[in-house]
């Protein structure tokens, strides 16, 4: 499906450690430029907010120029702007929002301050077209693990469940650190798990016991898993035995993915929804994609997962949500809108 006559929207994403610039026309992705500062954070074992903010300042203007060159357009051709207003690191968000506001004034075009989490849902439209109504969305990243009901052509997001402590991506990072693997941990756990046995170690599945299922049917908890892995590794080290890194990685990954996909499919069955989309950085995990597909196939559920390059933070997802807002005739944001480090997913735009 082409949308050559639709408005051209430029999206800016600076919520964490990636400077993302996307250009979207309708559902057509014209450019998706990303400048990552992850290597600058790796030596600290996690994202340093001040380092991230400075990296965005250095990268954002060249990234915008590269995106325009890739798409074969000029900034004067852009019809609307979208920028992540939250959630995220405040300093990092401010770089993107200030840039977007300046461009909005200079170009005389509307600006939409959008929700980072909602963008992770809508980005799938760039690959698979409009979302079904209703759709259940599983958002999994370093800071978020959530189940959402998406209805009314992405105009409404209803929370079903969320993480009560560590998010899935955070758990991957912490376990990777325990195993001596580099930051960010998720991709390394995924790689190491290929050579491991996912049944080697019976790590716990959080909030899956009978009582927990009643109280928290769609919520997640991964802090207990992280603690279990730490204790298991420590016991091996105290006994003078080698730690089978591949088996630990595979078993930990299996525990996380098992819980995520089981609750996702359970929610679909309980609520009578036959469509699912998975978004966020952890959606790039190969085992999550495989198990989700197998369980959805068994349950007669249509699964949509964007290609890995659209799962991690990027400007395309912000532009995609901006394009959706333009198409719906949404009122643009006032130029004095703030950033929000804790913006709820129910707030789709300012």
N, C-alpha and C positions, 0 to 999 in steps of 0.2 A: 504494500500500500504506500503510495507516495502522497505527499502533502505539499507540493511545490508552491501552492498559493497561500499557505499559512504564514502567519507572522514569524519572523526570525527572532529567536530568544537566546540571549547569552546568559549562561548560568555561572555563578561564582561560588566555589566551595572552599572554605578555609577553617573548618571546625576543629581540626586536630593537626596532623602532621603531613597532610597532602594539600598542595595548592592545586585545585582543579578548576579548569575552565572548559565549559561545554557550549556548543552552538547547536541548537535544535530548531527545526522547522516542522511543526506539527509532530509527527512521530518519526521524522527522519533525523538521524544523528549525523551532523556535518563535521563536527570536530570534538575531540575529547582529549585535551592536553592536561597532563598531570606532572607536577614537579614535587617529588617526595623528599622530605628531610629525614626519613627514617634512619639513614646511616649516621646522621648527626646525633640521634637519640640512642642508638644501639649501645654506645659505650657506657651509657648511664643505666641501661637495662629497662628503660621506659621513656615515655614522652616527657620532655621538660618544657613546660609552657612558654617560658621566655625564649628558649631556643626556637620553638615552633613559630612564635610570633615574628621573630627576626627573619626566619627563613621565608615566611609568607611575604614580608615586605620586599625581600630581594627577588622573589620568584614571580610575583603576581603580574607585573607589567609585561615581562618577556613571555609569560604563558598566554596572556591575552593576545599578544601579537602573533604568537605561533598558531593559536586557534584560528584567528582570522585568516592567516596565510593558508592553513590547511583547508579551510572551508572555501577559500577564494572569495572572501567578502571583506569589506571595510567596516570599521566601527560605525560609520554613518549609515550602513545598511541595516543595522540592528533595530528591531521594532520595540523590544521590551527587554528588561533585565530581571533576573531572579538571583537572589543571594541567600545563603544559609544564615538565618538570624539566630538559630539555636536548635538543639542544645549543642554544647561544645565548650572548648576553652575560651574564656572571655576575650583574652588578648588576641587570640587567633581569629575569632569571629569578628572582632573590631576591624581587623585589616581588610577582610573581605567586604564588610558592610560599608566602611568608609569609602573604599574604592567604588563600590556599586553606586553609592549616593552621588559621588563626584561625577561618575559617568552619566547618571540619570539627569543631573542638572546640565552638564555640558552638552549632551545629545538631545535633551528635551524629550525623553521617552519615559514611559512608566516603569516603576520598579516594584517588585514583589519580594518582601522578606519572608522566606519560607522555612518550613520545618525540615531539619536534616533527616529525621526518621521517616516522615512521610515521603521524602524524596527517594529513599531506598525502596519503597513500595512502587512508586509510579515509574521508576526507571525501567521496569520490565516492559512497559508499553513500547519502548524504543525497539525492543527485540520481538515481542510477541503480539503487539497490538493492544487495543483497549482491554482493560481488566473486566472479568465477568462480575456481575452484580447478583448475589454477594460473593465475596472472596475472603478467605481467611489468610492473613499474612503472618508469617513467622519471621521476625526480625532478629538477627543474631550478629553481634559484633563485639568489640572489645569492651564497650560500656553498656550494651543493651541486649537483653534477651526478652522478647515480648511476643505474645500472640494477640492479634488484632482482628476485628471484624471490619471489613472494608465494604461499604455499601454506597448506593446512590452515585455510581460512576465516580468514585474516589472523593466525593465531597464530605464523607463522614467516616471517622475512624473510632471504633468502639473498643477500648481495651478489654481483653478477656483474661489475660494473665501476664505476669512479668517476673523478672528475677527478684528474689527477696534478699540477695546478697551479691555474690560474684556473678558476673555475666559469663557466658560461654567463652567468649574471646579472652576475657580476663583470666579465666581458669586455664586456658591453653597457655597463656603467657607465663603464669606462675608455675605451672608444671614444667614448662620448658626450662625455666630458670633452675628448678630443682635438678633437672637432668643435665645441666650445663650446656643447653642449647641456646643459640643466639636469639636476640629480640628482632622482630616480633616472633613470638613463639608458635602461633598457629600454623603457619606454613611449614615450620620445621617439624612439628608434631606430625603433620600430615605426611611429610616425606619419610620420616623415620618409621611411621606405623606400617608402611608398605612391607617392610621386612620383619614385622612383629606378629605375634599371635594375639588377636583381640580377646581370646578366652583364657589367656595365661594367668591373669590376675582378676579376681572378682571385686572390682572396685564398686562402691555404693552408687545407687541411682537415687538422687535426692528427690524428696517429696513424692515418692511412688508407693510407699507403704499405705495400707488400707485407710488409716486415719488421716494421713496427709492428703491422700487423693480426695477424700471428702471435703476437707477444709481448703485445699489449694489444688483444685483439679487441673488448672492450666498455668499455675505458677511454677517457677524454676528456682533451684538452689544448687549452686556448685561449690560453695565454700567447704562443705563436708568432704567432697571428692578431693579437693586440693589437699586438705588435711590428711586424708587417707593415703594419698600418694606420698606425701612428705614422710609420714610414719613408716610406710612400707620401704621407701628408699633408705631412710635412716636405719631401720632394722637390718637391712642388708649390709650397709656400711659398717655397723657396729659388729656384725658377725664376720667381717672380713671377706664378704662374698661380693663378687662383681654385680653391678646393677645392669640388668638386661634392658638397655635403653629402648630398643625397638619394641620389646614386649610391653614395657610400661607405657610407652607412647600409644601403642595400638589399643591396649586395655583401657587407658584413660579416654582416648578418643571415642572408643566404642560406648563407654558409659555416658558421655556427653551427648553423642549423637542419638543413642537409644532413647534417652529422655526427651530430647527435642522433638524427634519424629513421632514418638508414641503419643505425646500430649497434643501435637498438631493433628494427628489422625483422629484421636479421641474427640477433640473439639469439633472436627468436621462431622463425625457421626452423631454427636449429641445435638448439634445445631442444624443438621440437615444441609450442610454446605458441601458442594461437590467440586469446588475450585480452591486451589492453594497457590500462593506465591511465597517464595523464600527470598529474603533480601538481607543486606548487610555483609560485612567483610567475611564472616564465618561461612556465609553461603558459598564461598569459593572452595570450601573443604570437600575433598573428593568423596570421603566416606559419608558425609552428611547428604550429599547429592544422591549417592547410590542407594543409601538406605531409605531416604525419603521417596525416591522413585519406586523402589520395590514395595514399600508399604502403601503408597498411593495407588499403585497398580492393583494390589490385592483388594483394596477397599473401593475401587471404582472412582477414584478421585483424580481430577486433572491437575497435574503439578506443573507449575511454571517457575523456572529459576533463570535469572539472567546469566549470560556468560560471565566468567570470572572477572573480566576487566570492568564490568559494570556493577559488580558486587562491592568492591572496596570503594572508599570515598572518592568521588569524582565530580566534576562539574556537569557532566551529562545528566546526572540524576536531578540536579537542581534546575537545569534548563528544562528538563522534561516536566517537572512539576510546574514550573513557570509557564510553559506552553499550555499545560492543562488549564491553569487559571485564566490565561488569556482567552482560550477557547470557550471557557464557561462564562466569560464576561465579568470576572471577579473585579472588584474595585481595587486599584493599586494601593500599595502601602503609602502612608504619609512619610515624608522624608525625615521625620523626627523619631521613627520607630527605633526601639532599643534592641540590643542583643540580649539573649537569655541563655545562661549556661544550663538551665534546668527546664527548658521548654517542654511541656507535655505533648505527647503525640496527638492528643485531641485538638491541639491548636495548630492548624495546618498553615496559617499565614497570619501576618500582622495586618 
